Amino acid sequence: MTILSRKNNLGTALMNFRKQFPGEYEFFPITWSLPNDYQDLLAYHDCRQQGKAQTFIVKPEASCQGRGIYLTRNIE
């Protein structure tokens, strides 16, 4: 239950399923767990650059009730 109840663990598990079954797990946005997935985030950002700024939602690992969540367009 710990894996499903913490957003960082759930995101990692869903991304692992998406890699194994790409057609079945497209119902959620792409998720990165930083700093472990930073290179994947950079690769995604570089391949999606088309003059249009992308907005990313940043969520802290161990907060609740929306504390610490913010939007950014700067991946650094």
Secondary structure, DSSP 8 states (H G I E B T S, - for coil): -HHHHSHHHHHHHHHHHHHH-TTT--SS-----TTTTHHHHHHHHHHH-SS----EEE--TT--TTTT-EEES---
